[in-house]
Amino acid sequence: MLEQWLNSDAVFLTVALLASTLRMATPLGLAALGAVYSERAGVINLGLEGLMLGGAFFGILGSYLTGNAWLGVLLAALAGGIMALLFALVTLRYKANHVVAGVALNLLGLGFTTVLLVAVWGNRGKSPDVAGIYPIYIPYLSDLPIVGELIFRQSPFFYLLIILMILSWLFFYRTKWGLRLRAIGENPAAVDSLGIPVFTYKYLAVIAGGMLAALGGAYLSLGELSMFARNMVSGRGYIALAANILGNWNPIGVVLASFLFGLANAIEMNLQLYGWPTQFVQMIPYVVTMFVLGGFVRKVQAPKALGQHFDRSNTNM
């Protein structure tokens, strides 16, 4: 009886939908974790879309040049860190508006990846196929009914997301450095009065956030398609930012929120397979985003100094 139930169409479709949810949530979760680091330091990071695009492109470029997909992941993280450093310089040193700088970063990401596509491969639309990173099957555990397919046949990026979620939570809530970073997002002047280097923490947090967002982009190119396509992030950076808000700037809450948006994406993909109008089903993730933010945004508490410039007369930053 149990075996018959496990082999039923309803169970098969449900497991397939949930497995797809985890895959769709992985890049969102990585980028949303990046937003946690940046915004806990008081810097609004609306540039997740551009950072993910940069990570997606340089991940493919690294794999193309070396033949090793993991070196591509490393290059993607470095590229995300450099882009985030540029964003940090503009917002922290030159006091640019965080939202405007974030939009500019998104435009930069779209523009320079398109230019580099033409420069490297002579194609404005996509790159050639390269070595990618594929799901791993954990021995014995992957053969378990239901949970085997759901949990133990996933991309290495999924396991990396879970590890980073746990480590990030421990960092923010169990270390003095995480406590300082959270305090900087609430009242940087008070933290500065204690002799703590506020700007150093801000820069490092923004750079770490950029590297995490770039890993989300690398998952899309190396973990899903093994190629880069122009504007392949397709709004996921904005959804990741929404997951960060819904998760209340808490690493665990943010990843759980990413699973919700991943479910919306998975439903969209499945409805397309069943012949629903593409123009309608592609709206689902964004409609869910607006609905969730409209219903819950008043119930979350953003860092009090988020988006505010911190001035200190005796600093060179």
Residue pairs with C-beta under 8 A, 6 or more apart in sequence:
5 11
6 145
6 146
11 146
15 146
15 149
15 150
17 263
17 266
17 267
17 270
18 150
18 266
19 149
19 150
19 153
19 154
20 266
20 269
20 270
21 259
21 262
21 263
21 265
21 266
22 150
22 151
22 154
22 158
22 259
22 262
23 154
23 155
23 158
23 224
23 262
23 266
24 261
24 262
24 263
24 265
24 266
24 269
25 255
25 258
25 259
25 261
25 262
25 263
25 265
26 154
26 155
26 157
26 158
26 161
26 216
26 219
26 223
26 262
27 52
27 157
27 216
27 217
27 219
27 220
27 236
27 240
28 216
28 236
28 239
28 240
28 243
28 258
28 261
28 262
29 161
29 165
29 216
29 240
29 243
29 254
29 255
29 258
29 259
29 262
30 157
30 160
30 161
30 164
30 212
30 213
30 215
30 216
30 219
31 48
31 51
31 52
31 212
31 213
31 216
31 217
31 236
31 237
31 240
32 240
32 241
32 243
32 244
32 247
32 254
32 255
32 257
32 258
33 161
33 164
33 165
33 168
33 209
33 212
33 251
33 254
33 255
34 45
34 48
34 51
34 208
34 209
34 210
34 211
34 212
34 213
34 216
34 240
35 45
35 48
35 209
35 213
35 240
35 241
35 244
35 254
36 168
36 172
36 209
36 244
36 247
36 249
36 250
36 251
36 254
37 168
37 181
37 205
37 206
37 208
37 209
37 212
38 44
38 45
38 84
38 205
38 206
38 209
38 210
39 45
39 185
39 244
39 249
39 302
39 303
39 306
40 172
40 181
40 182
40 184
40 185
40 205
40 249
40 303
41 181
41 184
41 185
41 201
41 202
41 205
41 206
42 184
42 185
42 188
42 202
42 303
42 305
42 306
42 307
42 308
42 310
43 88
43 91
43 92
43 98
43 202
43 205
43 206
43 306
43 307
44 98
44 99
44 102
44 306
44 307
45 87
45 98
45 102
45 206
45 209
45 213
45 241
46 98
46 99
46 101
46 102
46 103
46 105
46 106
46 241
47 83
47 87
47 101
47 102
47 103
47 104
47 105
47 106
47 109
47 237
48 102
48 213
48 237
48 238
48 240
48 241
49 106
49 109
49 233
49 235
49 236
49 237
49 238
50 83
50 105
50 106
50 107
50 108
50 109
50 110
50 237
51 80
51 83
51 84
51 105
51 109
51 210
51 213
51 214
51 217
51 237
52 109
52 213
52 214
52 216
52 217
52 220
52 233
52 236
52 237
52 240
53 106
53 109
53 110
53 113
53 217
53 231
53 232
53 233
53 237
54 76
54 79
54 80
54 83
54 109
54 112
54 113
54 214
54 217
55 76
55 77
55 79
55 80
55 213
55 214
55 215
55 216
55 217
55 218
55 221
56 76
56 113
56 217
56 218
56 220
56 221
56 228
56 232
56 233
57 79
57 113
57 116
57 117
57 217
57 221
57 228
58 72
58 75
58 76
58 78
58 79
58 214
58 218
59 69
59 72
59 73
59 75
59 76
59 214
59 217
59 218
59 221
59 222
59 228
60 72
60 127
60 130
60 221
60 222
60 227
60 228
61 72
61 75
61 116
61 120
61 127
61 228
62 68
62 71
62 72
62 73
62 74
62 75
62 76
63 69
63 71
63 72
63 130
63 131
63 132
63 222
64 72
64 120
64 127
64 128
64 130
66 72
67 131
68 131
69 130
69 131
69 132
69 133
69 222
70 133
72 130
72 131
72 218
72 222
73 133
73 215
73 218
73 222
76 214
76 215
76 217
76 218
76 222
77 211
77 214
77 215
77 218
78 211
79 214
80 210
80 211
80 212
80 213
80 214
80 215
80 217
81 207
81 208
81 210
81 211
81 214
82 210
83 105
83 108
83 109
83 210
83 214
84 206
84 207
84 208
84 209
84 210
84 211
84 213
85 203
85 206
85 207
85 210
86 105
87 101
87 102
87 105
87 206
87 210
88 202
88 203
88 206
88 207
90 96
90 101
90 104
91 97
91 98
91 101
91 206
92 199
92 202
92 203
92 206
92 317
93 317
95 309
98 307
99 307
106 237
110 231
113 228
113 230
114 124
114 230
117 123
117 124
117 125
117 126
117 127
117 228
117 230
118 124
120 127
121 127
121 128
124 230
125 229
125 230
126 227
126 228
126 229
126 230
127 227
127 228
127 229
128 227
129 226
129 227
130 222
130 226
130 227
131 226
132 222
132 223
132 225
132 226
133 155
133 156
133 157
133 222
133 223
134 155
134 223
135 153
135 154
135 155
136 153
136 154
136 155
136 156
137 152
137 153
138 152
138 153
141 147
141 148
141 151
141 152
142 148
142 149
142 152
142 153
144 152
155 219
155 223
156 223
157 215
157 218
157 219
157 223
160 215
161 255
162 255
164 212
164 251
165 251
165 252
165 254
165 255
166 251
168 251
169 250
169 251
169 252
170 178
171 177
171 178
172 178
172 179
172 181
172 182
172 250
172 251
173 179
177 201
180 191
180 196
180 201
181 201
181 205
182 303
183 190
183 191
184 191
184 196
184 198
184 201
184 202
184 305
185 303
185 304
185 305
185 306
186 303
186 304
186 305
187 304
187 305
188 198
188 305
188 310
189 310
191 198
192 198
192 310
192 312
198 310
198 312
199 310
199 312
199 315
199 317
202 310
203 317
213 237
213 240
216 236
216 240
217 233
220 232
220 233
220 236
221 227
221 228
221 232
225 232
235 285
235 286
238 289
239 261
239 285
239 286
239 289
240 258
242 257
242 261
242 289
242 292
242 293
243 254
243 257
243 258
243 260
243 261
244 254
244 257
245 293
245 297
245 300
245 302
246 253
246 254
246 257
246 260
246 292
246 293
246 296
246 300
247 253
247 254
247 255
247 256
247 257
247 258
248 254
248 300
248 301
249 300
249 302
249 303
260 288
260 292
261 285
261 288
261 289
264 284
264 285
264 288
264 289
265 284
265 285
267 281
267 284
268 281
268 282
268 284
268 285
271 281
271 284
272 278
272 281
